[in-house]
Amino acid sequence: MTEQTFIDLGFDKQNIPEEEGMHGSYEYYYRLEIGEIVLITNTQVEAEEEGWWASIFEYYDLKIKGSGDLEDLVRILSLNME
């Protein structure tokens, strides 16, 4: 999965101030709200080590690593959220 996947799906880039970052450097991640469900990604620092993934906010054990899976999830949520 690449950053472009998140951009294409409408995720917004979220910058983390250096003093708040976990790795002591500039960090960012991506975020998408669909109704009351929030999808977030790991940070670019983490992605350098383990690749990009997304999860549902507060359900970090669920790591969506395939772009096709993420596209399907976003489509299903978008079509069925009231």
PyRosetta script that sets phi, psi and omega in degrees:
from pyrosetta import init, pose_from_sequence

init()
pose = pose_from_sequence("MTEQTFIDLGFDKQNIPEEEGMHGSYEYYYRLEIGEIVLITNTQVEAEEEGWWASIFEYYDLKIKGSGDLEDLVRILSLNME")
pose.set_psi(1, 147.5)
pose.set_omega(1, -179.5)
pose.set_phi(2, -124.2)
pose.set_psi(2, 166.9)
pose.set_omega(2, 175.8)
pose.set_phi(3, -59.0)
pose.set_psi(3, -33.2)
pose.set_omega(3, -179.1)
pose.set_phi(4, -61.5)
pose.set_psi(4, -31.8)
pose.set_omega(4, 176.1)
pose.set_phi(5, -57.8)
pose.set_psi(5, -47.0)
pose.set_omega(5, -179.3)
pose.set_phi(6, -65.0)
pose.set_psi(6, -42.6)
pose.set_omega(6, 179.5)
pose.set_phi(7, -62.1)
pose.set_psi(7, -45.9)
pose.set_omega(7, -179.7)
pose.set_phi(8, -62.4)
pose.set_psi(8, -30.9)
pose.set_omega(8, -178.9)
pose.set_phi(9, -87.4)
pose.set_psi(9, -1.2)
pose.set_omega(9, 175.9)
pose.set_phi(10, 93.8)
pose.set_psi(10, 12.1)
pose.set_omega(10, 176.2)
pose.set_phi(11, -66.4)
pose.set_psi(11, 147.2)
pose.set_omega(11, 176.0)
pose.set_phi(12, -102.4)
pose.set_psi(12, 138.0)
pose.set_omega(12, 178.3)
pose.set_phi(13, -77.0)
pose.set_psi(13, 132.0)
pose.set_omega(13, -179.4)
pose.set_phi(14, -117.3)
pose.set_psi(14, 116.6)
pose.set_omega(14, 179.0)
pose.set_phi(15, -86.1)
pose.set_psi(15, 139.0)
pose.set_omega(15, 177.6)
pose.set_phi(16, -107.9)
pose.set_psi(16, 121.9)
pose.set_omega(16, 178.0)
pose.set_phi(17, -56.4)
pose.set_psi(17, 143.8)
pose.set_omega(17, -176.2)
pose.set_phi(18, -52.6)
pose.set_psi(18, -39.8)
pose.set_omega(18, -177.8)
pose.set_phi(19, -71.8)
pose.set_psi(19, -16.4)
pose.set_omega(19, 179.2)
pose.set_phi(20, -100.3)
pose.set_psi(20, -11.4)
pose.set_omega(20, -178.8)
pose.set_phi(21, -67.5)
pose.set_psi(21, 151.7)
pose.set_omega(21, -178.0)
pose.set_phi(22, -79.4)
pose.set_psi(22, -17.9)
pose.set_omega(22, -174.1)
pose.set_phi(23, -112.0)
pose.set_psi(23, 9.7)
pose.set_omega(23, 176.4)
pose.set_phi(24, 70.1)
pose.set_psi(24, 22.3)
pose.set_omega(24, 178.5)
pose.set_phi(25, -144.8)
pose.set_psi(25, 173.4)
pose.set_omega(25, 177.7)
pose.set_phi(26, -59.8)
pose.set_psi(26, 130.0)
pose.set_omega(26, 178.5)
pose.set_phi(27, -136.5)
pose.set_psi(27, 157.6)
pose.set_omega(27, 173.3)
pose.set_phi(28, -151.3)
pose.set_psi(28, 162.6)
pose.set_omega(28, 175.6)
pose.set_phi(29, -146.4)
pose.set_psi(29, 178.8)
pose.set_omega(29, 179.6)
pose.set_phi(30, -118.6)
pose.set_psi(30, 150.6)
pose.set_omega(30, -175.1)
pose.set_phi(31, -142.2)
pose.set_psi(31, 140.7)
pose.set_omega(31, 177.6)
pose.set_phi(32, -140.8)
pose.set_psi(32, 126.7)
pose.set_omega(32, 175.3)
pose.set_phi(33, -101.2)
pose.set_psi(33, 129.1)
pose.set_omega(33, 174.0)
pose.set_phi(34, -128.1)
pose.set_psi(34, 102.6)
pose.set_omega(34, -172.1)
pose.set_phi(35, 62.5)
pose.set_psi(35, -126.5)
pose.set_omega(35, 178.9)
pose.set_phi(36, -95.0)
pose.set_psi(36, 1.7)
pose.set_omega(36, 179.5)
pose.set_phi(37, -94.0)
pose.set_psi(37, 132.6)
pose.set_omega(37, -180.0)
pose.set_phi(38, -116.9)
pose.set_psi(38, 125.0)
pose.set_omega(38, 174.3)
pose.set_phi(39, -101.8)
pose.set_psi(39, 134.3)
pose.set_omega(39, 177.4)
pose.set_phi(40, -131.3)
pose.set_psi(40, 160.3)
pose.set_omega(40, 177.8)
pose.set_phi(41, -111.0)
pose.set_psi(41, 170.7)
pose.set_omega(41, 168.8)
pose.set_phi(42, -74.0)
pose.set_psi(42, 171.2)
pose.set_omega(42, 179.9)
pose.set_phi(43, -80.6)
pose.set_psi(43, 164.4)
pose.set_omega(43, 178.8)
pose.set_phi(44, -64.5)
pose.set_psi(44, -29.3)
pose.set_omega(44, 177.7)
pose.set_phi(45, -66.0)
pose.set_psi(45, -46.1)
pose.set_omega(45, 177.4)
pose.set_phi(46, -64.9)
pose.set_psi(46, -37.6)
pose.set_omega(46, -178.6)
pose.set_phi(47, -64.3)
pose.set_psi(47, -31.5)
pose.set_omega(47, 177.3)
pose.set_phi(48, -61.9)
pose.set_psi(48, -31.0)
pose.set_omega(48, -178.2)
pose.set_phi(49, -90.1)
pose.set_psi(49, -39.7)
pose.set_omega(49, -171.8)
pose.set_phi(50, -127.0)
pose.set_psi(50, 5.4)
pose.set_omega(50, -177.8)
pose.set_phi(51, 83.9)
pose.set_psi(51, 163.1)
pose.set_omega(51, -179.3)
pose.set_phi(52, -76.6)
pose.set_psi(52, 144.3)
pose.set_omega(52, 171.2)
pose.set_phi(53, -150.9)
pose.set_psi(53, 163.7)
pose.set_omega(53, 177.6)
pose.set_phi(54, -127.1)
pose.set_psi(54, 157.3)
pose.set_omega(54, 175.3)
pose.set_phi(55, -147.6)
pose.set_psi(55, 166.2)
pose.set_omega(55, 173.0)
pose.set_phi(56, -81.7)
pose.set_psi(56, 130.7)
pose.set_omega(56, -177.2)
pose.set_phi(57, -49.4)
pose.set_psi(57, 132.4)
pose.set_omega(57, -179.2)
pose.set_phi(58, 74.8)
pose.set_psi(58, 4.6)
pose.set_omega(58, 174.9)
pose.set_phi(59, -123.8)
pose.set_psi(59, 63.5)
pose.set_omega(59, -171.4)
pose.set_phi(60, -73.5)
pose.set_psi(60, -11.8)
pose.set_omega(60, 175.5)
pose.set_phi(61, -72.0)
pose.set_psi(61, -20.7)
pose.set_omega(61, 177.2)
pose.set_phi(62, -90.1)
pose.set_psi(62, 108.2)
pose.set_omega(62, 179.9)
pose.set_phi(63, -116.0)
pose.set_psi(63, 113.2)
pose.set_omega(63, 178.5)
pose.set_phi(64, -89.9)
pose.set_psi(64, 111.1)
pose.set_omega(64, -174.4)
pose.set_phi(65, -105.1)
pose.set_psi(65, -16.8)
pose.set_omega(65, -179.1)
pose.set_phi(66, -97.0)
pose.set_psi(66, 133.1)
pose.set_omega(66, -178.6)
pose.set_phi(67, -62.9)
pose.set_psi(67, -37.0)
pose.set_omega(67, 178.2)
pose.set_phi(68, -63.9)
pose.set_psi(68, -39.7)
pose.set_omega(68, 177.8)
pose.set_phi(69, -64.6)
pose.set_psi(69, -42.2)
pose.set_omega(69, 179.4)
pose.set_phi(70, -66.4)
pose.set_psi(70, -43.0)
pose.set_omega(70, 177.6)
pose.set_phi(71, -59.0)
pose.set_psi(71, -43.5)
pose.set_omega(71, 178.7)
pose.set_phi(72, -62.8)
pose.set_psi(72, -45.5)
pose.set_omega(72, -179.4)
pose.set_phi(73, -61.3)
pose.set_psi(73, -46.6)
pose.set_omega(73, 179.6)
pose.set_phi(74, -61.4)
pose.set_psi(74, -42.6)
pose.set_omega(74, 179.5)
pose.set_phi(75, -63.1)
pose.set_psi(75, -47.7)
pose.set_omega(75, -178.5)
pose.set_phi(76, -62.6)
pose.set_psi(76, -45.9)
pose.set_omega(76, 179.0)
pose.set_phi(77, -63.4)
pose.set_psi(77, -43.8)
pose.set_omega(77, -178.1)
pose.set_phi(78, -63.6)
pose.set_psi(78, -39.0)
pose.set_omega(78, -178.2)
pose.set_phi(79, -76.5)
pose.set_psi(79, -23.0)
pose.set_omega(79, -172.4)
pose.set_phi(80, -114.8)
pose.set_psi(80, 1.1)
pose.set_omega(80, 179.3)
pose.set_phi(81, -83.0)
pose.set_psi(81, 132.2)
pose.set_omega(81, 179.5)
pose.set_phi(82, -98.9)
pose.dump_pdb("model.pdb")
